[in-house]
């Protein structure tokens, strides 16, 4: 126990650990012995003892080591446990006689381990290539040290077995049970000969051609795995890859709705053909065949609706997303074609052709960004596909025209990004170019800074908010004008215009009416402090825009309601809400109703129950813009409050209408008798509801009977 405790102590000197292990090997716990078995520094004499231990888990860990003395491996090759023999058979240092013995082992997992060992001699691999176990043959086919002769034997033997099988009747729709694993492994092995790879590709095509009359899509998906392995094989010759490309394009398709048809075929086709595009062995002619990108898998989207408490969900084809994916793939193929065509062109015109090509590969553009010719570097700087690192170098290029071209360039996202529907939205590609654009924004040449400010994508996406705000203080008027142009073309921004308050205030201070109106037109994007500054400019059109902004509230709205400009007053009156504070709302309404420019519609709303304030109603009715027909309507109505308001309006026709109204109160009639004119007096005399005392007063006021 003491020795075991010393062995477990991490501070025990390593030089005495082997002696400790030998001393306690028969009594120590299995966990400690397993640690010894895994330790790469454990000497051979300790491993030999561990390989003879009664615990199978200890012996298995010894067999699983990457290296062990040959004497230990020989012992493990004779172990009674198949998993230990299999683990030992995978070790590259296994002696050849032991491998020969293990190759004839009765357990197929042991034989498969020998078949997968890269130190197994070709003669043994040739023998195992004829094994009855599919796993063993597949391991031979996947062995990276298998010779072309061995792999040809695997391919020929497997294809012969498949062709010897009886034809499947057309009515049988069960999945074919012929194992494809050896063929797939051989197709992926870089040592497989071109002839064998061609035979594999042709065999898939012939199986598909011999398929039953109906379209067996499951069988197609299975067979396509062989094509997929060839497409990934970097040693595959161009003609074989071309045959795979054309076969996959021709055969791997599907019909029907995405809810009912398997989508594996189209996804498999896209994966196979993408691998062929990326395979350096593919011929340019093959890439030209694929350049349209029509072979990408169709994209789908999910629809759902709620019906009677249940949610029904189904999948449909998304034509827009599919079109975008095709466009992206086509550009990828064209980029690969350009890379294959690039040979470091000597002529400047040839280099400019590559530099201006938006489908040029990143490697080409990286190289051309350091070209000695200004025209070439300028073309690269303007190329939408330029890598961010090359763009950063060109942003500080000594030539002004190169920097101007870089400042005006755009780097849009792939088309498929426009169809992302997840809640998480990745940053735009333009953000990757921030370092270069911020250097351009500080450029000493005003032409460069102006180009950055005019470039809306760069100004609003690439630049950070501090860099953007800093440009607003630029001394050059062309830069400030360009910023204003970028502001005017910007789509609506939720959360506010992304520039500092100080920058906006400086633009107002140094700008003209055009500047003020452009800023004021950013509805809902400006803080109240900026709106107040805009309202103070004295420009009526700017004030109208400020009045319409829903952030404009409180005292500022009261001030605008008292404006002497008719358009400003109408803009305030047209708002549906003046604010959350009721007192401020009342203040705005009172300012409007006292303003001689108050519009008729607003006055109508006030008089028609927009407020319970009697004074407000009277002010509205007495306003010169209040419509006379409506006033007469009040006078002829039955609402005593409105009748009295009409009587107090001093409008001769309205007062006369009150005097003639049989529903008018005595108070209203008395009022018009006192303040009305001759027309109102005559109406009172003929009104059947005029009280006697009021008639008497009228008679007394007119002793001559005039």
C-alpha positions, 0 to 999 in steps of 0.5 A: 500500500505504501509503494502504491501511494508513492506510485500515485504521487505526482511528485515521485521522480520518474526514474523510480516509477518503473521499479515501483510498477514492477514491485506492485504490479500484482497487487496494485489497483487496475486504475493505476495499472491502466495509467502505466499502460497508457504512459508513453514512458513506461519501459518494455519490461513493465509493458511485458508484465502488463500484457500478461495481466489478468485484467483485460482492460489493462491488456487492451490499453497496452495493445492500444498504444501507438508503439510497443516492443515487438515481444509485447506485440507478439504476446498480445497477438496471441491474446484470447480476447478478440478486441485485444488482438484487433487493437494490437493488429492496428499497431504499425510495429506489429511483427510480420509473422504475427500479422500473417497469423492475425490475417487468418484470425477467425474474428473479422474485426481482427482481420479488418484491423490487419487490413487497415494497418499501413505496415501490412505487406501488400501480399497480405492485403492482396489476400485480405482483398478476397475476404468474405467480410465486407468490413475487411475488404473495405479496410483494405480499400481504405488503407493508404499504403495499399498498392494500386494492384491491391486496390484494382483487385478489390474493385474488380472483385467487388464489381464482379460479385455485383454483376453476378447477382441476378437482376432485380424484378421491377416490382421489388422496391426494397433497398438493395442489400449489396454492400457498397463500403469497399467500393466507396473506400476504393473510390476515395483512396488516392492510390486507386488507379485511374482505370479502377476509378473509371470502372467505379464511375461507369459501374454506378452509371450502369447500375442506374441504367439497369434500374427498374422502370420506376425511379428508385431514389433510395438506390440513387442516393446509395450509389451516389456515395461512390461518385461522392468519394471519387469527387473528393479524391485529389488523385482522380484524373480529369476525365473521371471527374468530368464523368462524375460531374455529368452523371451527377447532374444528369441523374441526381434530381427529384420531383414533387413537393419537399414535404413528400419527396426526399431531398437527399438527392439534390443535396448529394448532387450539390455536395458532389459537384461542389467537391469537383469544383474544389478538386484541383484535378478537375479540368477547366472544361468540367468547370465550364459545364458547371459554371451556371450553378443550376445544380445547387439543391433547391432551398425550402422555407417553412409555412404555418397557420393556426386553425382551431387551436392547432398549428399546421406546418408545411414546407415549400420550395423557396424560389428566391433563396434558390435563385440566390444560392445559384448565383452564389455558386455560379460566382464560386465556379467562375472564381475557380475558373479564373484561378485555374486560368491564372498563370501570372500573366506578363502583360499589363492588360492581361493583369488588368483583366484579372484585376477587374474581374469580380469572379477572380479568386482571392489568391489572384487579387492578393498577388495583384494588390502588390503589382507595380502598375498603378492601373492594376492596383487601382482595378484591384482596389475597386474590385468587389471581391478583393480580400480584406487584407489586400484592401487594407494595404491598398487603403494606404497606397502611395498613389492617390487614384488607387486610394480614391478607387478603394474609397468608392468600392463596395463589397456586398454580401453573397446573394443567399445572405438576403434570404436568412430568416433566423433571428440571429443576423451575421454582420455584413461582409462590409464590416470586414473592411473597416480597418481599410475604410477608417484609414481612408476616412483619415486620408490627407487628400480631401478627394479620398475622404469625400469618396468615403463619405459618398460611399453609403455602404462604407460610411454606414456599415464599414466605419465605426460610429466614432469614425463616422461622427469624426468625419462630420467635423471635416473642414472640407465642404465637399466631405460634409456635402457627401455626408449629407448625401449619404444621410439622405439616401439611407433607409430608415434606421430603427434606434436613431441615426448612428452619429453623435449629438455633437456631430449633428449639432456641428452639421446644423451649425455649419450647414445650410437650409438643405442640411437642416431639411435633410436632417429633419426629414430623418423621421423618428431618428433624431434626439429631442436636442437636435430637433430643438436645434433644427426648430431654432434655425428659423427655416419654415420647411425645416420647422414643418418636418420637425413638427411631424417628427413623433419625437417632437413633444412638450414645450417644443411642440407648444412653440411650434403651435404658436408659429406665425407660419401657416404650414408649421401650424398645420403640421402640428395640428395634423398630428394624431397625438401631441404627447403623453403629458395631458397638461402639455397636450392642452397647452399645444391645443390652446396655442393652436386654437389661439393661432390665427393660422389654425386650420379649419379641420382642427377647429372642427375637431375641438368644437365637435367634442375634442375637449370639454373645456368650454373656453376652448370650444368658444375660442374655436367657434369664434376663430376666423377660420371656423367654417360658417356653415358649421357654425350655423348648424350649431345655431340651428341644433339642439345642443344648448352648449353649442347654441350658446357658443354660436350666439357668442360668435358675433357672426350675424348669420349664426346669431340670427339662426340662434334667434330663430331656433325654437330649441334655443334656451332663454339665456341664448335668446337673451344674449342675441337680443342684447348683442344681435343686430336687426336680423336677429331682432326680427328673428326673435319677434317671429320665434314662437318660443321667444318668452313674453318678457323678452318680447317686452324688452325688444318693444321697449328697446324700439319705442318708435316701432322701427 
